[in-house]
Amino acid sequence: MLSLVPDGSSMTPIESYASEREKCVYQIANVFRALRHCLDKLCAEYLAMSPLSSTIEDAMILAPHILSFCPDSSTTFSLKYLHPFFNRRSNRAVFLAKAQSDHTQIKCAVKFTACYCQEAHQMMEEAGLAPKLLYCNFEPTVSKFCVITQYIEEPLDPKMCTQPLKEGIEKLKNTLKKLHAQSYVFGDLRSANIILDETSCPKLIDFDWSGKEGTVFYPSNLVMTDIEWATGVKGEGKILCQHDEEMLEIFIRNFGGN
């Protein structure tokens, strides 16, 4: 067992000092000597360590501690985190992972967020306009919601990555109206939150700002520069249905839709 407590002989003080200053100098020097001794032992210990097992070569070393979830009362999925979607300096905790049960393996996205509207997500999912929501629950250990969704594969044809189908856009318009009819807003209809699946149909992700109209607000640190927002959008302002409608029109205009 590695001990970082130095040998007692190195810490034994002398019985008398010529002055108080000499006593302080000796004590400081003794601390540095002890630290040097500990660092040498620690370095030797690290050099003697065996390399990590190759069985985890495709998994993240530094990963969230939540390693399983239960989408229903009868099934448990284990989670293997593959990599984060954003770099370490980002405040967004979103990971690509594999979820596996006894008979099923699913490629999924795992997100930790302060807020999430499960109801709005499920409404859009039922219309085929959001990824399948596998799990959504508040985790007290991290004081955030853990949201797990099925990963959306990109279109096979690169030309389709930036050109959504007109039928999909019309469906998105109509379903958004139904969402608004239930007094829900989506809240963040920027292009980054509208992704295209393998058939080039649009799907909404990130329901962090979603909720009942009049009860949800834009973040106080909302970035207003370099982004074309709907009229009236501002930090700490209420998120309105009309903002969703205008943001969708901006998306359609920028991507050449009708």
C-alpha positions as CSV (number, residue, x, y, z in Angstrom):
1,M,0.0,0.0,0.0
2,L,1.3,3.4,-0.9
3,S,1.8,5.8,2.1
4,L,2.3,9.5,1.5
5,V,3.2,10.1,5.2
6,P,7.0,10.7,5.3
7,D,9.4,8.8,7.6
8,G,9.1,10.1,11.1
9,S,12.8,10.7,11.3
10,S,12.6,13.4,8.6
11,M,10.1,15.4,10.7
12,T,11.9,15.2,14.1
13,P,12.7,18.8,15.2
14,I,15.9,19.8,16.9
15,E,15.7,20.7,20.6
16,S,16.8,24.3,20.4
17,Y,17.2,27.1,17.9
18,A,19.6,30.1,17.8
19,S,16.6,32.3,17.1
20,E,12.8,32.3,16.4
21,R,13.7,33.1,12.7
22,E,15.9,30.0,12.5
23,K,13.1,27.9,14.0
24,C,10.7,29.1,11.2
25,V,13.2,28.5,8.5
26,Y,13.9,25.0,9.7
27,Q,10.1,24.2,9.9
28,I,9.5,25.5,6.3
29,A,12.5,23.5,5.0
30,N,11.2,20.4,6.7
31,V,7.8,20.8,5.0
32,F,9.4,21.1,1.6
33,R,11.6,18.1,2.3
34,A,8.6,16.0,3.3
35,L,6.7,17.1,0.2
36,R,9.6,16.1,-2.0
37,H,9.7,12.7,-0.3
38,C,6.0,12.2,-1.0
39,L,6.2,13.3,-4.6
40,D,9.0,10.8,-5.3
41,K,7.0,7.9,-3.8
42,L,3.9,9.0,-5.8
43,C,5.9,9.2,-9.0
44,A,7.3,5.7,-8.4
45,E,3.9,4.3,-7.7
46,Y,2.4,5.7,-11.0
47,L,5.3,4.3,-13.0
48,A,4.7,0.9,-11.6
49,M,1.0,0.9,-12.5
50,S,-0.3,-1.5,-15.2
51,P,-2.0,-0.1,-18.3
52,L,-5.8,-0.1,-18.4
53,S,-7.7,-3.1,-19.7
54,S,-8.4,-3.1,-23.4
55,T,-11.9,-4.3,-22.8
56,I,-13.0,-0.7,-22.2
57,E,-11.2,0.8,-25.1
58,D,-14.5,1.9,-26.8
59,A,-16.0,3.5,-23.6
60,M,-15.4,6.9,-22.0
61,I,-13.0,6.9,-19.0
62,L,-14.5,10.0,-17.5
63,A,-18.2,9.4,-17.8
64,P,-21.4,10.2,-15.8
65,H,-22.1,7.8,-12.9
66,I,-25.6,7.0,-14.1
67,L,-25.0,3.6,-15.8
68,S,-28.5,2.2,-16.1
69,F,-32.1,3.2,-16.5
70,C,-35.6,1.7,-16.5
71,P,-37.9,3.0,-19.3
72,D,-40.7,0.8,-17.8
73,S,-41.2,-1.4,-14.8
74,S,-40.0,-4.6,-16.5
75,T,-36.9,-3.6,-18.5
76,T,-33.5,-2.4,-17.4
77,F,-31.0,-0.9,-19.8
78,S,-27.3,-0.6,-19.1
79,L,-25.5,2.4,-20.5
80,K,-22.0,2.6,-22.1
81,Y,-20.9,6.2,-22.8
82,L,-19.0,6.6,-26.0
83,H,-18.1,10.3,-26.2
84,P,-19.4,13.7,-25.4
85,F,-21.0,15.8,-28.1
86,F,-19.3,19.0,-26.9
87,N,-15.8,19.7,-25.6
88,R,-15.0,19.9,-21.9
89,R,-15.3,23.7,-21.8
90,S,-18.9,23.6,-22.8
91,N,-21.6,23.8,-20.2
92,R,-23.7,21.3,-22.1
93,A,-23.6,17.8,-20.8
94,V,-24.7,15.6,-23.7
95,F,-23.2,12.2,-24.5
96,L,-23.5,9.6,-27.2
97,A,-24.1,6.2,-25.6
98,K,-25.2,2.6,-26.2
99,A,-28.2,1.3,-24.2
100,Q,-28.4,-2.4,-23.9
101,S,-30.9,-4.8,-22.3
102,D,-31.1,-8.6,-22.5
103,H,-32.4,-8.6,-26.1
104,T,-32.1,-5.0,-27.4
105,Q,-29.2,-2.5,-28.1
106,I,-30.0,1.1,-28.8
107,K,-27.8,4.0,-29.9
108,C,-28.9,6.9,-27.8
109,A,-28.2,10.5,-26.7
110,V,-27.9,11.1,-22.9
111,K,-28.4,14.7,-21.7
112,F,-28.3,16.3,-18.3
113,T,-30.2,19.6,-18.1
114,A,-31.8,21.9,-15.5
115,C,-35.2,21.9,-17.2
116,Y,-37.1,19.7,-19.6
117,C,-40.7,19.5,-20.8
118,Q,-41.5,15.8,-21.2
119,E,-45.1,16.6,-22.2
120,A,-44.1,18.7,-25.2
121,H,-41.5,16.2,-26.3
122,Q,-44.1,13.3,-26.2
123,M,-46.6,15.3,-28.2
124,M,-44.1,15.9,-31.0
125,E,-42.8,12.3,-30.8
126,E,-46.3,11.0,-31.3
127,A,-46.4,12.9,-34.6
128,G,-43.0,11.5,-35.6
129,L,-41.4,14.9,-35.2
130,A,-39.1,14.2,-32.2
131,P,-36.7,11.3,-31.4
132,K,-38.1,8.5,-29.2
133,L,-37.9,9.5,-25.5
134,L,-36.6,6.5,-23.7
135,Y,-36.2,8.1,-20.2
136,C,-36.8,11.4,-18.5
137,N,-36.3,11.8,-14.7
138,F,-34.9,14.2,-12.2
139,E,-31.6,12.9,-10.7
140,P,-31.0,14.4,-7.2
141,T,-27.3,13.3,-7.3
142,V,-26.6,15.9,-10.0
143,S,-29.6,18.2,-9.5
144,K,-30.5,17.8,-13.1
145,F,-32.9,16.0,-15.4
146,C,-31.4,12.9,-17.1
147,V,-33.0,12.8,-20.6
148,I,-32.3,9.7,-22.8
149,T,-33.5,9.7,-26.4
150,Q,-32.9,7.4,-29.4
151,Y,-30.1,8.7,-31.6
152,I,-31.2,10.1,-34.9
153,E,-29.0,9.0,-37.8
154,E,-28.2,11.6,-40.5
155,P,-29.4,11.2,-44.1
156,L,-27.3,8.8,-46.2
157,D,-27.1,11.4,-49.0
158,P,-25.0,14.4,-47.9
159,K,-27.1,16.6,-50.2
160,M,-30.1,15.9,-48.1
161,C,-28.5,17.0,-44.8
162,T,-29.5,20.6,-45.4
163,Q,-32.7,20.3,-47.4
164,P,-35.7,19.1,-45.4
165,L,-38.6,17.5,-47.3
166,K,-41.5,19.8,-48.0
167,E,-44.0,17.3,-46.6
168,G,-42.0,17.2,-43.4
169,I,-42.0,21.0,-43.1
170,E,-45.8,21.0,-43.6
171,K,-46.2,18.3,-41.0
172,L,-44.0,20.3,-38.6
173,K,-46.1,23.4,-39.1
174,N,-49.4,21.6,-38.4
175,T,-48.1,19.7,-35.4
176,L,-46.7,22.9,-33.9
177,K,-50.1,24.5,-34.2
178,K,-51.5,21.5,-32.3
179,L,-48.8,22.0,-29.6
180,H,-49.9,25.7,-29.3
181,A,-53.5,24.7,-29.1
182,Q,-52.6,22.8,-25.9
183,S,-51.0,26.1,-24.7
184,Y,-47.5,24.7,-25.0
185,V,-44.5,26.4,-26.6
186,F,-41.4,24.9,-28.0
187,G,-39.2,27.9,-27.3
188,D,-35.9,27.3,-29.2
189,L,-36.6,26.8,-32.8
190,R,-33.2,27.6,-34.0
191,S,-31.8,25.5,-36.8
192,A,-29.5,23.6,-34.4
193,N,-32.6,22.1,-32.7
194,I,-34.2,21.0,-36.0
195,I,-32.3,17.9,-37.3
196,L,-33.0,15.7,-40.3
197,D,-33.4,12.0,-40.0
198,E,-32.3,9.4,-42.6
199,T,-35.3,10.3,-44.8
200,S,-34.6,14.0,-44.6
201,C,-37.7,14.6,-42.4
202,P,-37.3,17.3,-39.7
203,K,-37.3,16.3,-36.0
204,L,-37.1,18.7,-33.0
205,I,-34.6,18.1,-30.2
206,D,-33.9,19.9,-26.9
207,F,-37.2,20.7,-25.2
208,D,-35.3,22.5,-22.4
209,W,-37.2,25.8,-22.9
210,S,-40.5,24.2,-23.7
211,G,-43.5,24.5,-21.4
212,K,-46.9,26.2,-20.9
213,E,-47.1,29.6,-22.5
214,G,-46.7,32.3,-19.9
215,T,-44.8,30.2,-17.5
216,V,-41.5,29.7,-19.3
217,F,-38.9,32.4,-20.0
218,Y,-35.8,32.9,-22.1
219,P,-32.5,32.7,-20.2
220,S,-31.1,35.9,-18.8
221,N,-27.9,35.4,-20.7
222,L,-29.6,34.9,-24.1
223,V,-27.1,35.6,-26.9
224,M,-28.8,38.1,-29.2
225,T,-25.9,38.8,-31.6
226,D,-25.3,36.7,-34.8
227,I,-28.7,35.0,-34.4
228,E,-31.9,35.9,-36.1
229,W,-34.5,35.8,-33.4
230,A,-38.3,36.4,-33.7
231,T,-39.6,39.9,-32.9
232,G,-39.9,40.5,-29.2
233,V,-37.5,37.8,-28.1
234,K,-35.3,39.1,-25.2
235,G,-33.4,37.7,-22.2
236,E,-35.8,36.9,-19.3
237,G,-38.8,37.6,-21.6
238,K,-41.8,35.3,-21.8
239,I,-41.7,32.6,-24.5
240,L,-44.7,33.0,-26.8
241,C,-46.4,30.8,-29.4
242,Q,-45.9,33.6,-32.0
243,H,-42.1,33.4,-31.4
244,D,-42.3,29.7,-32.4
245,E,-44.2,30.5,-35.5
246,E,-41.8,33.3,-36.6
247,M,-38.7,31.2,-35.8
248,L,-40.1,28.4,-38.0
249,E,-40.6,30.8,-40.8
250,I,-37.0,32.0,-40.4
251,F,-35.8,28.4,-40.6
252,I,-37.9,27.7,-43.7
253,R,-36.6,30.9,-45.4
254,N,-33.0,30.1,-44.6
255,F,-33.2,26.5,-45.9
256,G,-35.2,27.3,-49.1
257,G,-38.5,25.8,-48.1
258,N,-41.9,26.9,-49.1
